[in-house]
Protein backbone atom coordinates (compact mmCIF):
# COMPACT_ATOMS: atom_id res chain seq x y z
CA UNK A 1 0.00 0.00 0.00
CA UNK A 2 1.15 3.54 -0.76
CA UNK A 3 0.95 6.52 1.57
CA UNK A 4 0.44 8.94 -1.34
CA UNK A 5 -2.65 11.06 -0.66
CA UNK A 6 -4.81 11.46 -3.78
CA UNK A 7 -5.01 14.97 -5.23
CA UNK A 8 -7.88 16.36 -7.30
CA UNK A 9 -6.74 19.61 -8.90
CA UNK A 10 -8.92 21.99 -10.88
CA UNK A 11 -7.23 24.06 -13.58
CA UNK A 12 -9.72 26.79 -14.42
CA UNK A 13 -7.62 28.12 -17.32
CA UNK A 14 -8.93 31.45 -18.72
CA UNK A 15 -12.43 31.03 -17.32
CA UNK A 16 -14.63 32.51 -14.56
CA UNK A 17 -14.71 36.07 -13.30
CA UNK A 18 -14.09 36.90 -9.64
CA UNK A 19 -17.72 36.53 -8.54
CA UNK A 20 -18.06 33.19 -10.36
CA UNK A 21 -14.80 32.02 -8.83
CA UNK A 22 -15.91 32.81 -5.29
CA UNK A 23 -19.29 31.11 -5.84
CA UNK A 24 -17.52 28.00 -7.14
CA UNK A 25 -15.26 27.87 -4.09
CA UNK A 26 -18.15 28.28 -1.69
CA UNK A 27 -20.13 25.53 -3.41
CA UNK A 28 -17.09 23.26 -3.48
CA UNK A 29 -16.46 23.81 0.23
CA UNK A 30 -20.05 22.84 0.96
CA UNK A 31 -19.94 19.77 -1.26
CA UNK A 32 -16.66 18.36 0.06
CA UNK A 33 -17.62 18.41 3.72
CA UNK A 34 -16.67 15.15 5.45
CA UNK A 35 -14.16 14.30 2.71
CA UNK A 36 -10.87 13.11 4.20
CA UNK A 37 -7.64 11.80 2.72
CA UNK A 38 -8.05 13.71 -0.56
CA UNK A 39 -6.13 16.91 -1.29
CA UNK A 40 -8.22 19.43 -3.24
CA UNK A 41 -6.53 22.18 -5.25
CA UNK A 42 -7.78 24.94 -7.53
CA UNK A 43 -5.86 27.08 -10.01
CA UNK A 44 -7.88 30.21 -10.89
CA UNK A 45 -6.79 32.99 -13.28
CA UNK A 46 -4.32 35.47 -11.78
CA UNK A 47 -7.01 38.13 -11.32
CA UNK A 48 -9.06 35.90 -9.00
CA UNK A 49 -6.25 34.50 -6.83
CA UNK A 50 -6.62 36.86 -3.88
CA UNK A 51 -10.43 36.66 -3.85
CA UNK A 52 -10.33 32.89 -4.06
CA UNK A 53 -7.80 32.70 -1.24
CA UNK A 54 -10.13 34.79 0.92
CA UNK A 55 -13.08 32.57 0.00
CA UNK A 56 -11.10 29.42 0.84
CA UNK A 57 -10.72 30.71 4.38
CA UNK A 58 -9.75 27.96 6.79
CA UNK A 59 -10.89 25.11 4.54
CA UNK A 60 -8.34 22.61 3.29
CA UNK A 61 -8.52 23.69 -0.37
CA UNK A 62 -5.08 24.43 -1.78
CA UNK A 63 -4.45 27.38 -4.09
CA UNK A 64 -2.28 27.26 -7.20
CA UNK A 65 -1.40 29.61 -10.02
CA UNK A 66 -1.48 28.47 -13.63
CA UNK A 67 1.98 29.76 -14.53
CA UNK A 68 4.81 32.04 -13.39
CA UNK A 69 8.05 33.61 -14.60
CA UNK A 70 11.47 32.44 -13.48
CA UNK A 71 12.73 35.82 -12.26
CA UNK A 72 11.63 37.30 -8.94
CA UNK A 73 11.34 40.91 -10.17
CA UNK A 74 12.40 43.23 -12.97
CA UNK A 75 11.44 44.64 -16.35
CA UNK A 76 9.34 41.69 -17.53
CA UNK A 77 6.09 43.28 -18.65
CA UNK A 78 3.07 41.03 -18.21
CA UNK A 79 4.83 38.40 -16.11
CA UNK A 80 4.18 37.29 -12.53
CA UNK A 81 6.83 36.04 -10.12
CA UNK A 82 6.74 33.28 -7.55
CA UNK A 83 7.05 35.77 -4.72
CA UNK A 84 3.97 37.59 -6.02
CA UNK A 85 2.08 34.30 -6.10
CA UNK A 86 3.10 33.52 -2.54
CA UNK A 87 1.87 36.95 -1.49
CA UNK A 88 -1.48 36.19 -3.16
CA UNK A 89 -1.76 33.05 -1.04
CA UNK A 90 -0.60 30.35 -3.45
CA UNK A 91 1.14 27.22 -2.25
CA UNK A 92 1.44 25.55 -5.68
CA UNK A 93 1.97 26.51 -9.31
CA UNK A 94 1.24 24.59 -12.53
CA UNK A 95 4.20 24.60 -14.91
CA UNK A 96 4.81 23.17 -18.37
CA UNK A 97 1.16 22.64 -19.25
CA UNK A 98 0.77 21.51 -22.85
CA UNK A 99 -1.02 24.74 -23.72
CA UNK A 100 1.99 26.70 -22.48
CA UNK A 101 4.33 24.46 -24.44
CA UNK A 102 2.34 24.52 -27.68
CA UNK A 103 0.56 27.89 -27.79
CA UNK A 104 3.28 29.94 -26.12
CA UNK A 105 6.29 27.93 -27.31
CA UNK A 106 7.65 27.17 -23.85
CA UNK A 107 10.54 24.73 -24.03
CA UNK A 108 11.52 22.20 -21.40
CA UNK A 109 14.53 24.41 -20.65
CA UNK A 110 12.19 27.30 -19.85
CA UNK A 111 10.04 25.03 -17.71
CA UNK A 112 13.14 23.89 -15.83
CA UNK A 113 13.99 27.49 -14.94
CA UNK A 114 10.45 28.04 -13.71
CA UNK A 115 10.43 24.85 -11.62
CA UNK A 116 13.71 25.87 -10.00
CA UNK A 117 12.39 29.39 -9.33
CA UNK A 118 9.13 28.05 -7.91
CA UNK A 119 10.92 25.88 -5.40
CA UNK A 120 13.27 28.75 -4.59
CA UNK A 121 10.33 30.95 -3.64
CA UNK A 122 8.63 28.26 -1.57
CA UNK A 123 6.04 27.12 -4.11
CA UNK A 124 5.34 23.46 -4.89
CA UNK A 125 5.48 22.83 -8.64
CA UNK A 126 2.94 20.73 -10.52
CA UNK A 127 4.99 19.95 -13.61
CA UNK A 128 3.16 18.70 -16.70
CA UNK A 129 4.29 16.48 -19.54
CA UNK A 130 2.48 14.81 -22.42
CA UNK A 131 2.71 13.66 -26.01
CA UNK A 132 0.71 14.64 -29.08
CA UNK A 133 -1.46 12.23 -31.05
CA UNK A 134 1.12 12.16 -33.85
CA UNK A 135 3.88 11.26 -31.40
CA UNK A 136 1.78 8.49 -29.84
CA UNK A 137 0.81 7.02 -33.21
CA UNK A 138 4.47 7.11 -34.24
CA UNK A 139 5.40 5.08 -31.16
CA UNK A 140 7.39 7.95 -29.65
CA UNK A 141 5.41 8.43 -26.44
CA UNK A 142 8.10 7.29 -24.03
CA UNK A 143 10.92 9.02 -25.90
CA UNK A 144 9.01 12.31 -25.82
CA UNK A 145 8.13 11.99 -22.15
CA UNK A 146 11.70 11.07 -21.21
CA UNK A 147 13.00 14.16 -23.01
CA UNK A 148 10.42 16.36 -21.30
CA UNK A 149 11.21 14.93 -17.87
CA UNK A 150 14.96 15.25 -18.31
CA UNK A 151 14.72 18.77 -19.72
CA UNK A 152 12.06 20.14 -17.40
CA UNK A 153 13.69 18.80 -14.23
CA UNK A 154 17.30 19.19 -15.35
CA UNK A 155 18.39 21.18 -12.30
CA UNK A 156 17.04 18.57 -9.92
CA UNK A 157 18.43 15.62 -11.86
CA UNK A 158 21.82 17.33 -11.75
CA UNK A 159 21.57 17.67 -7.96
CA UNK A 160 20.14 14.16 -7.61
CA UNK A 161 17.33 15.50 -5.45
CA UNK A 162 13.71 16.24 -6.35
CA UNK A 163 12.18 19.02 -4.26
CA UNK A 164 9.85 17.59 -1.57
CA UNK A 165 6.21 17.67 -2.53
CA UNK A 166 6.83 18.09 -6.25
CA UNK A 167 3.85 16.83 -8.25
CA UNK A 168 4.05 15.51 -11.80
CA UNK A 169 1.09 15.44 -14.16
CA UNK A 170 0.73 13.33 -17.29
CA UNK A 171 -1.56 15.03 -19.77
CA UNK A 172 -1.67 13.44 -23.21
CA UNK A 173 -2.18 16.40 -25.52
CA UNK A 174 -4.60 14.42 -27.65
CA UNK A 175 -6.94 13.99 -24.67
CA UNK A 176 -7.06 17.58 -23.37
CA UNK A 177 -10.45 19.14 -24.03
CA UNK A 178 -11.18 16.68 -26.81
CA UNK A 179 -13.48 14.32 -24.97
CA UNK A 180 -10.98 11.55 -25.65
CA UNK A 181 -9.46 9.99 -22.57
CA UNK A 182 -6.56 7.62 -22.26
CA UNK A 183 -7.89 4.29 -21.06
CA UNK A 184 -6.99 3.42 -17.47
CA UNK A 185 -4.53 0.89 -18.88
CA UNK A 186 -2.90 3.42 -21.21
CA UNK A 187 -2.61 5.98 -18.41
CA UNK A 188 -1.23 3.43 -15.95
CA UNK A 189 1.39 2.31 -18.46
CA UNK A 190 2.69 5.88 -18.73
CA UNK A 191 2.47 6.56 -14.99
CA UNK A 192 4.46 3.41 -14.34
CA UNK A 193 7.09 4.63 -16.82
CA UNK A 194 7.26 8.02 -15.09
CA UNK A 195 7.60 6.46 -11.63
CA UNK A 196 10.39 4.19 -12.84
CA UNK A 197 12.13 7.21 -14.39
CA UNK A 198 11.93 9.00 -11.03
CA UNK A 199 13.46 5.96 -9.35
CA UNK A 200 16.33 5.83 -11.82
CA UNK A 201 16.94 9.60 -11.81
CA UNK A 202 16.63 10.04 -8.04
CA UNK A 203 15.90 7.06 -5.80
CA UNK A 204 13.20 4.54 -4.95
CA UNK A 205 11.96 6.51 -1.93
CA UNK A 206 11.39 9.61 -4.06
CA UNK A 207 9.63 7.52 -6.70
CA UNK A 208 7.33 6.02 -4.09
CA UNK A 209 6.48 9.39 -2.53
CA UNK A 210 5.95 11.49 -5.67
CA UNK A 211 2.37 12.00 -6.73
CA UNK A 212 1.64 11.62 -10.44
CA UNK A 213 -1.68 13.05 -11.64
CA UNK A 214 -3.54 12.21 -14.83
CA UNK A 215 -5.12 14.96 -16.92
CA UNK A 216 -7.13 14.85 -20.11
CA UNK A 217 -10.94 14.89 -20.28
CA UNK A 218 -11.31 13.58 -16.73
CA UNK A 219 -14.94 13.58 -15.63
CA UNK A 220 -17.13 11.93 -12.98
CA UNK A 221 -17.91 9.05 -15.33
CA UNK A 222 -14.29 7.89 -15.66
CA UNK A 223 -12.53 9.10 -12.49
CA UNK A 224 -13.11 5.94 -10.43
CA UNK A 225 -11.63 3.65 -13.12
CA UNK A 226 -8.59 5.91 -13.51
CA UNK A 227 -8.03 6.15 -9.76
CA UNK A 228 -8.17 2.38 -9.40
CA UNK A 229 -4.78 2.12 -11.13
CA UNK A 230 -1.82 1.80 -8.72
CA UNK A 231 0.30 4.64 -10.12
CA UNK A 232 -2.44 7.22 -10.75
CA UNK A 233 -2.50 9.45 -7.69
CA UNK A 234 -5.12 11.95 -8.75
CA UNK A 235 -6.33 14.15 -11.56
CA UNK A 236 -5.56 17.54 -13.05
CA UNK A 237 -8.98 18.56 -14.31
CA UNK A 238 -10.01 21.27 -16.75
CA UNK A 239 -13.63 21.65 -17.85
CA UNK A 240 -15.13 19.42 -15.18
CA UNK A 241 -13.66 21.65 -12.46
CA UNK A 242 -15.60 24.72 -13.59
CA UNK A 243 -18.92 23.54 -12.13
CA UNK A 244 -19.30 22.61 -8.49
CA UNK A 245 -21.48 19.56 -9.06
CA UNK A 246 -19.00 17.80 -11.34
CA UNK A 247 -15.94 18.95 -9.39
CA UNK A 248 -17.39 17.69 -6.11
CA UNK A 249 -18.19 14.33 -7.72
CA UNK A 250 -14.53 14.10 -8.75
CA UNK A 251 -13.41 14.97 -5.23
CA UNK A 252 -15.72 12.30 -3.86
CA UNK A 253 -14.55 9.73 -6.40
CA UNK A 254 -14.34 6.99 -3.81
CA UNK A 255 -18.12 7.20 -3.37
CA UNK A 256 -18.93 6.98 -7.08
ChimeraX attribute file (.defattr): number of C-alpha atoms within 10 A of each C-alpha:
attribute: neighborCount
match mode: 1-to-1
recipient: residues
	/A:1	4
	/A:2	9
	/A:3	7
	/A:4	17
	/A:5	15
	/A:6	19
	/A:7	21
	/A:8	25
	/A:9	27
	/A:10	23
	/A:11	24
	/A:12	20
	/A:13	16
	/A:14	10
	/A:15	13
	/A:16	16
	/A:17	12
	/A:18	17
	/A:19	11
	/A:20	15
	/A:21	22
	/A:22	20
	/A:23	16
	/A:24	21
	/A:25	20
	/A:26	16
	/A:27	16
	/A:28	23
	/A:29	19
	/A:30	12
	/A:31	17
	/A:32	20
	/A:33	11
	/A:34	7
	/A:35	13
	/A:36	11
	/A:37	9
	/A:38	20
	/A:39	16
	/A:40	24
	/A:41	20
	/A:42	26
	/A:43	25
	/A:44	27
	/A:45	21
	/A:46	17
	/A:47	10
	/A:48	19
	/A:49	23
	/A:50	18
	/A:51	16
	/A:52	26
	/A:53	21
	/A:54	13
	/A:55	18
	/A:56	18
	/A:57	11
	/A:58	8
	/A:59	11
	/A:60	14
	/A:61	20
	/A:62	17
	/A:63	25
	/A:64	30
	/A:65	30
	/A:66	21
	/A:67	26
	/A:68	23
	/A:69	20
	/A:70	20
	/A:71	17
	/A:72	17
	/A:73	13
	/A:74	8
	/A:75	7
	/A:76	11
	/A:77	6
	/A:78	6
	/A:79	14
	/A:80	18
	/A:81	21
	/A:82	28
	/A:83	20
	/A:84	14
	/A:85	25
	/A:86	19
	/A:87	11
	/A:88	20
	/A:89	19
	/A:90	23
	/A:91	19
	/A:92	28
	/A:93	25
	/A:94	24
	/A:95	28
	/A:96	27
	/A:97	21
	/A:98	21
	/A:99	13
	/A:100	16
	/A:101	17
	/A:102	12
	/A:103	8
	/A:104	9
	/A:105	11
	/A:106	16
	/A:107	15
	/A:108	20
	/A:109	16
	/A:110	17
	/A:111	27
	/A:112	24
	/A:113	18
	/A:114	27
	/A:115	30
	/A:116	19
	/A:117	21
	/A:118	30
	/A:119	18
	/A:120	15
	/A:121	15
	/A:122	15
	/A:123	23
	/A:124	21
	/A:125	27
	/A:126	27
	/A:127	24
	/A:128	28
	/A:129	24
	/A:130	27
	/A:131	22
	/A:132	17
	/A:133	15
	/A:134	12
	/A:135	16
	/A:136	17
	/A:137	10
	/A:138	9
	/A:139	11
	/A:140	15
	/A:141	18
	/A:142	16
	/A:143	13
	/A:144	16
	/A:145	21
	/A:146	16
	/A:147	13
	/A:148	22
	/A:149	23
	/A:150	18
	/A:151	18
	/A:152	26
	/A:153	21
	/A:154	19
	/A:155	17
	/A:156	17
	/A:157	16
	/A:158	12
	/A:159	9
	/A:160	12
	/A:161	13
	/A:162	19
	/A:163	16
	/A:164	12
	/A:165	16
	/A:166	19
	/A:167	21
	/A:168	24
	/A:169	26
	/A:170	25
	/A:171	26
	/A:172	26
	/A:173	22
	/A:174	20
	/A:175	19
	/A:176	20
	/A:177	15
	/A:178	10
	/A:179	11
	/A:180	13
	/A:181	22
	/A:182	18
	/A:183	12
	/A:184	18
	/A:185	12
	/A:186	11
	/A:187	22
	/A:188	20
	/A:189	14
	/A:190	20
	/A:191	24
	/A:192	16
	/A:193	16
	/A:194	22
	/A:195	21
	/A:196	16
	/A:197	18
	/A:198	20
	/A:199	15
	/A:200	12
	/A:201	19
	/A:202	18
	/A:203	15
	/A:204	14
	/A:205	10
	/A:206	20
	/A:207	19
	/A:208	16
	/A:209	17
	/A:210	21
	/A:211	23
	/A:212	28
	/A:213	27
	/A:214	30
	/A:215	28
	/A:216	24
	/A:217	24
	/A:218	25
	/A:219	21
	/A:220	18
	/A:221	12
	/A:222	16
	/A:223	22
	/A:224	17
	/A:225	13
	/A:226	23
	/A:227	20
	/A:228	13
	/A:229	16
	/A:230	12
	/A:231	25
	/A:232	25
	/A:233	25
	/A:234	27
	/A:235	27
	/A:236	27
	/A:237	26
	/A:238	21
	/A:239	19
	/A:240	21
	/A:241	26
	/A:242	21
	/A:243	16
	/A:244	20
	/A:245	15
	/A:246	17
	/A:247	27
	/A:248	23
	/A:249	21
	/A:250	28
	/A:251	28
	/A:252	21
	/A:253	19
	/A:254	13
	/A:255	8
	/A:256	12
